[in-house]
Amino acid sequence: MIHLTKEQHYRDTWAEVNLDAIRHNVRAVRACVGPDIMIMAVVKANAYGHGASPVVKAAIEAGANYLGVATLDEAIALRRAGIELPILVLGYVSGEYAIVAARQRIVLTVVGLQHAKELVAKFPRGQMIDLHVHLKLDTGMGRLGVRTADELAMEVEAISAHPSIYIDGAFTHFAQADSAEKTYTMQQLQQASELFYALRNTMHLNTAESLILHAANSAAILQFPESYLNMVRLGISLYGVYPSSEVNRDRITLRQTLTMYTRIAYCKVLPPGTSVSYGRTFITKQTMKVATLPVGYADGYHRSLSNRGYAVVRGVKCPIVGMICMDQTMIDVSQVDGVEAGEVVTIYDEQTLPELADLAQTIPYELLCSISPRVPRRYVEDD
Ligand SMILES: *Cc1c(COP(=O)(O)O)cnc(C)c1O
């Protein structure tokens, strides 16, 4: 491993982020979608906990064409880091901030007719500055976007009334593309193509005039080539994680980017009948060697893993015993010989992340983006 991080940290809990894995994943998706379809790297929530700026730079080096974030603040942070690529804010941004977005060349999503009117009312006219937008279409996610061709026509009409707001594209989002059951996604895609057709008609576009149309998230990239349109939105799979256990893994081989580690702070042997951690939810049944880890829920270590999850020492799964505390966690290391303070422990890696997410009754996405700012990220590359 080549370590890239220059910033010094003084902590024995860290997340290692391999930027060559990011590059590999972008290139693997490129090989799958071909040269003509744009790849949007979705880097919201601090690049799913990986650290936005280094991830974005690696993704661009490997051929990402567009960036997607959830909030205007995330987009502005990327501009401040010197990133020039087009950026789309996928979520709602108040009309109040549209001028800020336009100045930073950040593209906004129009989430409905009301929002379109708000943008038109709030965005200044005659200032030699343009606002670019994509229209969100709700084809079955039930979250943001217009649902019918009529609503869409009204939205386009509202936006057209403004001389300096431009519709660059339109998109929809799948609710269930990560499932083995494909019917609903195909219905959404059908509905999207009808709305896209209506949009072109309303805008009086001929085929030469291009709109950026997009629908595919990671799951659809893996399973629905017919959904690629002009651009795909690569989120969780940019980080080398499959969206679910049901998705087809044959088309693209991913490499997980993040591994989280800690080092044992303290080890002790406890006699039977000893309680461990807050609330005394765990009592030793026999003599047990317990290690204390300097990582807790303030680092994003999900408290629901208490008495359910495990951490890995020398390849052995060591159960979490008692409640995860804010800053510390205890594990049973009785199965591993000679464990002492200072030993490296793996909190999440490629093998364990999906299973730990299941045990925490969540998904890998949440475990990753919960890793808090208190955990140093160490950027590495392959040798
Ligand atoms: C987060 C997000 C994505 C990325 O989804 P993944 O499942 O992580 O690939 C794509 N599109 C929209 C609108 C999103 O909010």
Ligand as a Chemical Component Dictionary entry (heavy atoms), coordinates in Angstrom:
data_LIG
# 
_chem_comp.id                   LIG 
_chem_comp.type                 NON-POLYMER 
_chem_comp.pdbx_formal_charge   0 
_chem_comp.three_letter_code    LIG 
# 
loop_
_chem_comp_atom.comp_id 
_chem_comp_atom.atom_id 
_chem_comp_atom.alt_atom_id 
_chem_comp_atom.type_symbol 
_chem_comp_atom.charge 
_chem_comp_atom.model_Cartn_x 
_chem_comp_atom.model_Cartn_y 
_chem_comp_atom.model_Cartn_z 
_chem_comp_atom.pdbx_ordinal 
LIG C1 C1 C 0 -28.218 8.433  -4.132 1  
LIG C2 C2 C 0 -28.812 8.457  -5.492 2  
LIG C3 C3 C 0 -28.270 7.686  -6.521 3  
LIG C4 C4 C 0 -27.188 6.642  -6.295 4  
LIG O1 O1 O 0 -27.810 5.445  -5.905 5  
LIG P1 P1 P 0 -26.947 4.115  -5.640 6  
LIG O2 O2 O 0 -27.940 3.090  -5.290 7  
LIG O3 O3 O 0 -26.031 4.448  -4.501 8  
LIG O4 O4 O 0 -26.197 3.867  -6.893 9  
LIG C5 C5 C 0 -28.788 7.843  -7.789 10 
LIG N1 N1 N 0 -29.796 8.711  -8.031 11 
LIG C6 C6 C 0 -30.355 9.448  -7.060 12 
LIG C7 C7 C 0 -31.475 10.375 -7.398 13 
LIG C8 C8 C 0 -29.892 9.347  -5.765 14 
LIG O5 O5 O 0 -30.456 10.077 -4.799 15 
# 
loop_
_chem_comp_bond.comp_id 
_chem_comp_bond.atom_id_1 
_chem_comp_bond.atom_id_2 
_chem_comp_bond.value_order 
_chem_comp_bond.pdbx_ordinal 
LIG C1 C2 SING 1  
LIG C2 C3 SING 2  
LIG C2 C8 DOUB 3  
LIG C3 C4 SING 4  
LIG C3 C5 DOUB 5  
LIG C4 O1 SING 6  
LIG O1 P1 SING 7  
LIG P1 O2 DOUB 8  
LIG P1 O3 SING 9  
LIG P1 O4 SING 10 
LIG C5 N1 SING 11 
LIG N1 C6 DOUB 12 
LIG C6 C7 SING 13 
LIG C6 C8 SING 14 
LIG C8 O5 SING 15 
# 
